[in-house]
Amino acid sequence: MQTQVKAWGNSQGVRISKEVLQAASISIDDTLEIKVSDGIIMLVKPFRHKTLEERAAEYGGKLSLDGEYDWGEPLGKEVW
């Protein structure tokens, strides 16, 4: 795919097609890091930890935070 650099106010910009953004899992208003190496411009979506609310949404908004868990027998110098 090719695109052109165009004037955008006092800056320059390029348009990226919807298909390319979808393939890269990039949405409107996402933050991207711009890196330049040996004349190559790279747009990188930075890693971001999910919030508790985002994690809960993956489970239908219900997290089982109560109760006890069996972590197995102690190893090494662990004391339970």
PERA-V311607 format. One record per pair of residues at least 24 apart in sequence whose C-alpha atoms are under 10 Angstrom apart, sorted by the first residue. I is the first residue (numbers start at 1). GAP is how many residues later the second one is. Records with the same first field share a line. If there is no record, write none. Layout:
BEGIN
I = GAP, GAP
END
This chain:
BEGIN
none
END
